[in-house]
């Protein structure tokens, strides 16, 4: 990936942070983007400390004008993003009967519409170069459903459909669009589960353990690589056998 510019959203922690790190190690110059610029800079400092190239950017994927400005700047300075990882996401869980409209809107806006914003603005540079790698971070629940998460599940299922559709739109221009669907991953987002809930989840995973952010990032790195050049519209399940 030497010489390629990669942008990872939601990269200040968890899966996004790990994706930024492994892409940098693979040779890409990485833009570490999220709403928390201070945390992004800490990730960048770590990447640079290992001799790789990175820069931090404050980005709220729900703010289309902000997304447009950032991608416009990267287009002017570097000729555009060549690897885009749409990872930004939030969860606001509740049963549908108790779910507030603002919680539905916030999750859909961040997890699904945010990917639309970023992909739309990344494509002009990719189309001009006739090259691009877009990887969307979906979820196992977008395939199997999950009670108490209808907003999150709808967003992730939508992201999978989005992946398959855009893959068909841009394949003739040398751009691949794929998704990863992580299962239960040990990240900041999942650590607030009770011990009983964790044990119940682990018991349902055939490999007998929770996943790590590096498990997911390794899949993202492969899909961003030259070796994955003949793969598009695919959903790579990284779930330890939880759902097949």
Secondary structure, DSSP 4 states (H G I P E B T S, - for coil): -TT-EEEEETTTSHHHHHHHHHHHHTT-EEEEEES-HHHHHHHHHHHHHTT--EEEEE--TT-HHHHHHHHHHHHHHHS--SEEEE-------B-GGG--HHHHHHHHIIIIIHHHHHHHHHHHHHHHHT-EEEEEE--THHHH--TTBHHHHHHHHHHHHHHHHHHHHHGGGTEEEEEEEE-SB-STTTTTS-HHHHHHHHHT-TTSS-B-HHHHHHHHHHHHSGGGTT--S-EEEESTTS--
